[in-house]
Amino acid sequence: MGSDTRPTLLNLASQSLVRNEVLTISVLEYLPSVFFPLLFKEAAMQRKTKMIKILVEYWPYSCLQVGLLINNPNLEIFQTILDGVSTWLKRKYRPRMHTLQLVDLRDGHHSSSDMQVGREGRNHLVETMLEEQVVEGHSRCRRNQRLRVFSDLSFMFPVQEDKRQAQLLQWAKKRRNFLHLCCEKLEIGAMEVSKVRDSLKLLEPEFVKELELNTVANLSKLEKIVPCISKMINLQKLMLVRIFEPRIHTTKEKENVTKIISLFSKLSCLQHLTIDDVYFLTGHMNELFRCLKSPLVSLKITLCQFTQSDLSSFAQPWNYSQLKHLCLKGAILTYLDVFPLNTFLKSVANTLQILELEDCSMNDFQLSILLPTVAQCPQLTCLNLYDNEISVDALKDFLHQTTDLSQLTTEMYPAPVEVYNEFDYVEVESFSQLCAELMDELTAVRKPKSICFGSYPCYDCSTRYIYENEVKLCECHE
């Protein structure tokens, strides 16, 4: 039997109150607090903007979590909510003797398990959280603290600027002396630097926990926003994605690189670092690692060119004592000495849970250096070795060494080099036979949970031949 989705008396009463808008507004100050979340949701569904504004004005809790009450409000309703919040900024009279302290405008901020579908789906969660707010409000007196407004912000595409975000920033700018605009997740891309900097001045930088710098395009642009980023002292996750320009190493460019790398010494809470398709750190990894003040939990360096000194930097002392996730996807190691990387893997063997060495173009010899150490990582749950040039004998040798990797739940291995013909296309019969042999070798020593062997992406359709318990052809041969 499914759960009972019939509306409760409280829901029916709320729907009736919203329909009788004039009467409800006149007595709103005296309504029990439990009605407010339901009235807010119902008023949004019926697009009763006047009632929404009054509900915000008389909101009886210290926190208004808009995303928990309505999903993706349109511009009119969003502006109505902001208008209601504005009434709290200068008023002396406090309805019900409460003070609105925090407004959360983020969509989908709460986990999917909390966000149930349906008109009544989230009522229990809303009521529980609001009850906690009442208790918290009684235990703390924060009347002199400015109202905090939370919203995720994205400055990625100048042509498709978020109208709601522009609305919020314009509203906040006019009221910056009366509120704190807070952002935990911030994205900066191809927008004009001056516009981004002006917007960042509205933010309380210490609230930013996650920052993505995506397609910023060049060092000079990135350097101009370093002073703003350096104030984000509680930043936990930083992503540098697709920052590029011709490799002309002028004196000014080298100064910019030094300034950008020095930024990391100010990020004392950084735990997750992603560097994806970023050219300017080539030859500077040692400097970067030395600047890291807090232990990283995850390090992803993808599609970046490594020098031997960069790879050797991994073996130098730096904050890796808590590292759980290492990804070097697309870092070509073919002509590099991987012994420093092996030394590093030994240092993190007791904490490492995810290791991704996909598309590193490693050969048998390099793999023979690394994999005995990999096989001694007791916490490893995910291993990805796709797109490396490994023979069937080398793969068999490694699989025999994985008997102690009992925590592995996901394993992705490259199809052996013997499955390709002289034109580098997959020979299906050979692929099926050799992968079946490898699977038998592995199941003889342990029982894998999820394992697959994959070819290089097909030249014609960019999908892989996959072998799990049977062959799955690439899309152009299905």
PyMOL commands that set and color helices and strands:
alter all, ss='L'
color gray80, all
select helices_A, chain A and resi 9-19+21-30+35-45+49-57+66-69+75-90+95-97+123-139+163-174+193-200+205-207+219-229+251-266+285-291+308-313+339-347+364-374+392-400+417-419+428-443+475-477
alter helices_A, ss='H'
color red, helices_A
select strands_A, chain A and resi 63-65+102-104+147-150+153-155+179-182+185-188+210-214+237-243+272-278+298-302+325-327+354-356+382-384+410-414+451-454+466-467+471-472
alter strands_A, ss='S'
color yellow, strands_A
deselect
rebuild
show_as cartoon
